[in-house]
Amino acid sequence: MKLFDVYSQYDVDLRKAKGAILTDVEGTDYLDFYGGHGVISIGHAHPRYIDAIENQLHQIAFYTNVIQNSLQVELAEKLGKLSGYTDYNLFLGNSGAEAVENALKVASFKTGKNKIIAIKGSFHGRCSGSIAITDNPVIQSPFNQVHNVSFIALNDFEALEKEFKDKDVAGIIIEGIQGVGGVYEGTPEFLKAVREICTKTGAMMIMDEIQSGYGRTGKFFAHQWADVKPDIITVAKGMGNGFPISGVLIAPNIEAKKGMLGTTFGGNHLACASAIAVLDVMKDENLMENALQMGEYLKKELKQMDFIKDIRGRGLMIGIEMENAAEFRKQLILEEMIFTGFSGPNTIRLLPPLNITMKEAKKFIKALISTTTTD
Ligand SMILES: Cc1ncc(COP(=O)(O)O)c(C=O)c1O
């Protein structure tokens, strides 16, 4: 059997990783400034993460959700405390798209309505509903195109008002910071207007924090910079530092009903052990603070480079807009041995582990300068 060939891949085969360093099968080291799509939060192979998973593996790895699992309760309590959402309820799943599907279902169940407003340039995943609210018709099959969705531009107050005139609106979904779409974020005024109109109409405000959440911007969630409180929040990526786990944080006024949501693997013992270790490390090693400081340093240095057209984002979610970004990124991998990501047509996206050091940040800046001078 061969692999179903859907990914464009670089010719690098990784063997191991530690902190922000990836090593390939030939022993070459790479600096990881992408975290495998922003998944690596506490760094590769963190000793407390390894211990937690290993210990759990020797006890119990999995059992069904019809049997109690106190690790889920511990995870929910710790997540509530660190994020500031102590009164919200948590539903656990396996991937980002699954979290989004469940968030949409909760919004629809709560309101009895079926229309979702999404944002132009959005990416929310590749399952049926999550891809329907993703602004990219190229990756939608005809099967995905039957949902009741409309797209408005980010920060477009007029379009917001207009779409909400429709009585079928179950909710609006917005990324904390758009990742795939180019590292753009809603202004505090826009997010406050969204909150207001949702409260007025009874629609659900959903923030997708799968990429921008989990401490990446220096606060637990990117939307907390705007001081708004959504009804539903999705998390995944950094939550398990590579172990597949996702969650939906649900406001206390949304009532759970037996059988309303469900999953076989979601919230299993191993996944919970990994996610608890992530939260413990984030708290004990002050990783949100580090993300903020490293992000500020990187931005300050980037601002001095005249070939950069724009710098966007917060903390360690940074978009660097420039000409020939795709070629530049390729050079960073092949010549400087640095992994970065891509976002929109001309933007390089940085999503390094939250515990990168000043030495690693300086190495990245030095490599950027050397890549431009050898252009
Ligand atoms: C904002 C956002 N939502 C949802 C997803 C989908 O997550 P997954 O690939 O785990 O299904 C992604 C993935 O990149 C994302 O960036």
The ligand as an ORCA input file, in Angstrom:
! r2SCAN-3c Opt
* xyz 0 1
  C      -7.970     28.210     13.639
  C      -8.016     26.747     13.305
  N      -9.163     26.068     13.520
  C      -9.257     24.759     13.257
  C      -8.189     24.053     12.740
  C      -8.331     22.577     12.434
  O      -7.581     21.816     13.315
  P      -7.193     20.300     12.941
  O      -6.252     20.333     11.802
  O      -6.600     19.765     14.221
  O      -8.465     19.595     12.604
  C      -6.984     24.715     12.486
  C      -5.834     24.002     11.911
  O      -4.900     24.560     11.388
  C      -6.894     26.096     12.783
  O      -5.777     26.791     12.547
*
